[in-house]
């Protein structure tokens, strides 16, 4: 039978991308002791389906806290660029500092809450999902947000300065065409993020891809609605503490 993987323990045929045997629960492939950050990130880009299975079954989900914080920062700056109602008195340095701190905090907490939501979903569909596995795959699914933070944000800051984070008339923005181009690049990274979350969900639940994609869109909407409010709350706290 094509597209199946035999269980090494009981011989049951399982879906090719399944992580555990549906009959006896044994792991269908060798478990990694720990995850190498750069190697795993590259594999997520190259082959997300199998990579998220390796992440979900790895004994130690390393670098998840780092990725959650960096991914949260990337998503925070994207949110502030498309909804720039926040006013900062500290210039571009203050905006980057406050946005980075708030984004990292919201990302760290947000990934944990979404992982808990996936654990509850597992209980609802009668599939055991550990919190560690859910947090691990979600953290690595934030790779597009991390790359956006490292590669795209510096170029946007050089092009637009503090206007990137403020609500100003369109005529006051340097090169509006370039800003629309930056928004298109951000949107492409956002679409990639949704696709990776779908692969992460599929690795945990063995859903069909369209079901995983629907779950990914739902998680993204929840993150946008709740995360945006949490981000602004965190920024207000930082401003209350005297940070720019």
Phi and psi in degrees as a GROMACS rama.xvg file:
@    title "Ramachandran Plot"
@    xaxis  label "Phi"
@    yaxis  label "Psi"
@TYPE xy
-83.5358  153.901  UNK-2
73.904  22.7211  UNK-3
-130.066  157.505  UNK-4
-126.494  123.226  UNK-5
-75.0915  142.946  UNK-6
-72.4898  131.003  UNK-7
-70.3376  -12.6863  UNK-8
-97.8656  -54.6363  UNK-9
-109.776  -9.28717  UNK-10
83.6721  0.553972  UNK-11
-62.6266  137.98  UNK-12
-83.3798  126.804  UNK-13
-121.423  160.637  UNK-14
-56.2997  143.865  UNK-15
-56.2043  -36.7628  UNK-16
-95.9531  11.0129  UNK-17
-70.1173  146.085  UNK-18
-90.9303  -35.0036  UNK-19
-127.131  156.284  UNK-20
-68.2766  133.444  UNK-21
-73.0571  -14.5198  UNK-22
-96.2683  -51.9635  UNK-23
-111.221  -9.83692  UNK-24
83.2303  5.01787  UNK-25
-71.6148  151.638  UNK-26
-70.1643  136.277  UNK-27
-88.462  -9.35299  UNK-28
-146.039  165.686  UNK-29
-63.9763  133.86  UNK-30
-82.2328  137.562  UNK-31
-79.2428  139.515  UNK-32
-70.2216  -39.5955  UNK-33
-152.258  163.523  UNK-34
-102.447  130.295  UNK-35
-84.314  124.284  UNK-36
-57.8544  -55.4001  UNK-37
-72.2057  -38.5566  UNK-38
-66.0284  -42.6904  UNK-39
-67.1069  -40.1505  UNK-40
-61.3102  -42.8635  UNK-41
-64.9498  -39.269  UNK-42
-67.372  -33.6503  UNK-43
-62.353  -39.2276  UNK-44
-68.1517  -42.8501  UNK-45
-79.0274  -44.5564  UNK-46
-146.306  79.1861  UNK-47
-62.5989  -35.6717  UNK-48
-57.566  -55.0473  UNK-49
-72.7608  -31.1891  UNK-50
-65.0562  -42.3193  UNK-51
-70.0723  -28.3248  UNK-52
-64.7655  -42.1738  UNK-53
-64.6711  -38.4897  UNK-54
-65.7422  -45.3675  UNK-55
-63.3268  -33.825  UNK-56
-98.0348  -3.61928  UNK-57
-62.6063  143.804  UNK-58
-66.6089  -42.393  UNK-59
-122.38  118.251  UNK-60
-86.5686  79.825  UNK-61
-75.0734  153.759  UNK-62
70.0513  11.7811  UNK-63
-68.1274  -37.7019  UNK-64
-65.1657  -45.1118  UNK-65
-59.7894  -46.9703  UNK-66
-66.6179  -36.7384  UNK-67
-62.2639  -42.5341  UNK-68
-70.466  -44.9735  UNK-69
-66.7209  -42.816  UNK-70
-62.634  -39.9032  UNK-71
-61.8994  -39.0609  UNK-72
-64.5115  -42.3037  UNK-73
-62.499  -43.9559  UNK-74
-67.899  -34.1801  UNK-75
-63.6275  -45.6135  UNK-76
-70.2795  -31.6913  UNK-77
-65.6085  -43.4856  UNK-78
-62.606  -43.1245  UNK-79
-68.6701  -26.1341  UNK-80
-77.5173  -30.1543  UNK-81
-94.0908  -16.0445  UNK-82
-135.329  64.6539  UNK-83
-82.3787  63.424  UNK-84
-91.566  -3.60477  UNK-85
-83.3874  135.529  UNK-86
-108.078  131.915  UNK-87
-123.56  137.567  UNK-88
-97.4058  -0.579679  UNK-89
-99.3999  11.5218  UNK-90
70.2964  -164.315  UNK-91
-66.3733  -35.8078  UNK-92
-63.8983  -43.032  UNK-93
-65.6875  -38.9448  UNK-94
-63.4298  -43.2047  UNK-95
-67.6967  -40.3129  UNK-96
-65.5999  -51.9979  UNK-97
-66.256  -43.6154  UNK-98
-63.3933  -38.6644  UNK-99
-66.7457  -43.8641  UNK-100
-65.7058  -48.0328  UNK-101
-64.3149  -42.4852  UNK-102
-63.6003  -41.442  UNK-103
-63.3991  -42.2764  UNK-104
-65.7764  -45.3298  UNK-105
-66.1893  -38.1572  UNK-106
-63.6888  -42.8888  UNK-107
-63.3053  -47.1463  UNK-108
-71.434  -40.5106  UNK-109
-62.564  -41.8759  UNK-110
-63.1863  -40.0941  UNK-111
-64.0434  -41.3991  UNK-112
-68.3317  -40.5799  UNK-113
-67.5122  -36.2067  UNK-114
-62.6328  -41.2081  UNK-115
-63.2638  -37.1201  UNK-116
-63.6502  -38.7131  UNK-117
-68.2846  -35.5165  UNK-118
-62.3049  -43.0142  UNK-119
-66.0631  -36.9779  UNK-120
-62.3689  -39.0115  UNK-121
-60.5042  -40.2926  UNK-122
-64.3953  -36.3397  UNK-123
-68.6877  -36.1559  UNK-124
-99.6834  8.38006  UNK-125
61.334  44.6115  UNK-126
-129.196  122.913  UNK-127
-72.617  120.843  UNK-128
-128.08  123.541  UNK-129
-82.0903  150.573  UNK-130
-60.9633  -39.3306  UNK-131
-62.3611  -43.5039  UNK-132
-66.3417  -42.5595  UNK-133
-63.4637  -44.5682  UNK-134
-65.659  -36.4159  UNK-135
-63.7691  -48.8143  UNK-136
-69.5257  -35.7624  UNK-137
-66.3626  -38.6909  UNK-138
-63.377  -44.2244  UNK-139
-74.959  -22.6036  UNK-140
-68.7083  -17.2304  UNK-141
-79.0072  5.34451  UNK-142
-50.9482  -43.5383  UNK-143
-58.956  -39.0104  UNK-144
-67.2394  -36.6525  UNK-145
-65.7532  -45.9648  UNK-146
-65.2397  -36.3193  UNK-147
-63.1058  -40.7856  UNK-148
-63.3027  -42.2782  UNK-149
-81.2836  -38.2803  UNK-150
-100.53  -40.6983  UNK-151
-91.6496  -43.7487  UNK-152
-56.3673  -44.9488  UNK-153
-58.0543  -37.7321  UNK-154
-67.9907  -37.5998  UNK-155
-67.7768  -38.2283  UNK-156
-65.2043  -41.9526  UNK-157
-65.8854  -32.9134  UNK-158
-80.8909  -38.7422  UNK-159
-116.778  -16.0698  UNK-160
62.2636  -143.249  UNK-161
-69.3643  -16.9751  UNK-162
-60.7919  -19.4931  UNK-163
-61.0808  -26.4587  UNK-164
-118.259  6.15692  UNK-165
-117.5  151.848  UNK-166
-85.134  107.431  UNK-167
-133.661  159.122  UNK-168
-59.6702  146.78  UNK-169
-57.6527  -32.5021  UNK-170
-68.264  -20.5227  UNK-171
-87.6246  -9.77448  UNK-172
-82.2027  127.357  UNK-173
-62.702  124.538  UNK-174
51.3504  77.2725  UNK-175
-57.3972  -32.7484  UNK-176
-62.1659  -41.5362  UNK-177
-64.9544  -34.1852  UNK-178
-68.5789  -38.951  UNK-179
-65.0048  -35.412  UNK-180
-63.7343  -42.6576  UNK-181
-62.9656  -38.0389  UNK-182
-65.1216  -37.39  UNK-183
-64.1628  -40.0502  UNK-184
-64.6908  -44.0016  UNK-185
-59.7717  -40.7443  UNK-186
-64.9784  -37.2812  UNK-187
-64.1294  -41.7404  UNK-188
-64.1608  -36.9677  UNK-189
-64.9925  -40.509  UNK-190
-64.2894  -41.1712  UNK-191
-61.2628  -40.1557  UNK-192
-60.8004  -44.8373  UNK-193
-61.9846  -40.3727  UNK-194
-64.8396  -42.1804  UNK-195
-66.3965  -37.4129  UNK-196
-63.1204  -36.1598  UNK-197
-61.8588  -43.1921  UNK-198
-64.1432  -37.4088  UNK-199
-63.636  -44.5629  UNK-200
-63.3052  -40.8991  UNK-201
-63.66  -36.5684  UNK-202
-65.5484  -31.3626  UNK-203
-81.2131  -37.5748  UNK-204
-114.579  -11.1863  UNK-205
61.0793  30.3904  UNK-206
-69.0716  161.051  UNK-207
-64.7992  154.863  UNK-208
-63.5764  -37.1934  UNK-209
-66.9502  -30.991  UNK-210
-70.2989  -42.4147  UNK-211
-62.8497  -38.0902  UNK-212
-66.1499  -40.1112  UNK-213
-62.6978  -40.846  UNK-214
-64.9726  -38.1439  UNK-215
-63.6411  -43.9884  UNK-216
-62.3378  -40.9782  UNK-217
-63.0715  -45.1645  UNK-218
-62.8773  -37.4364  UNK-219
-66.5657  -40.2575  UNK-220
-65.2678  -42.7748  UNK-221
-61.4577  -43.4523  UNK-222
-63.0698  -40.8628  UNK-223
-66.0367  -46.0181  UNK-224
-68.1537  -47.4608  UNK-225
-80.8134  -39.5166  UNK-226
-67.1005  -37.3565  UNK-227
-62.3893  -44.7103  UNK-228
-65.0457  -40.9935  UNK-229
-65.0888  -37.5108  UNK-230
-63.8519  -45.7497  UNK-231
-65.7325  -36.5028  UNK-232
-62.2436  -44.5224  UNK-233
-64.1759  -39.2022  UNK-234
-64.7719  -39.692  UNK-235
-63.921  -38.0588  UNK-236
-63.8844  -44.838  UNK-237
-62.2098  -41.2656  UNK-238
-66.6484  -34.9951  UNK-239
-65.9765  -28.664  UNK-240
-82.1158  -3.87344  UNK-241
100.259  0.479459  UNK-242
-76.3247  151.06  UNK-243
